[in-house]
Amino acid sequence: MGPSDAASGLRVIPIHLVNCGAGALTVTGFPALRVLDEDRKAIDVKVESGADAVALVPSLQHPPTTFTLTPGQQADAAVLWKNRVTDSTVEATNGAYFDVAPAAGQPWQTQTPDGPIDLGNTGKVAVSPWTPVESHASCPVS
């Protein structure tokens, strides 16, 4: 995950997927996402496919596609939410971690964002579709 941007109550965190394997990787649709609490247990939060479920951000508003990443190539997506409280009788939801997977049914990776996951009482986050990135990224050395 990259650094967050929290302008005007809208939170946006980039998600980076790098093909660190030896072969091609087909990417399609949206990342799978869960919000976790401090004990790394899933919080009851609705995850919407498409950034427009939370905000109209032109650079993130496009239909999902299918593409192939060669080793070292990268794809990006973003997770968005608003810290909005519309009902003072409903407790605000706060998460500590994200579980992210390239797609549903694929292995999860727990990520720590650089700021709070402060959902207010909206109870939802949105993810944008994967988009191929022209540059190559480095893979961790194992």
Salt bridges, closest charged atoms under 4 A:
GLU48 OE2 - LYS46 NZ 3.42
ASP76 OD1 - HIS16 ND1 2.85
ASP99 OD2 - ARG34 NH2 2.69
ASP118 OD2 - ARG11 NH2 2.67
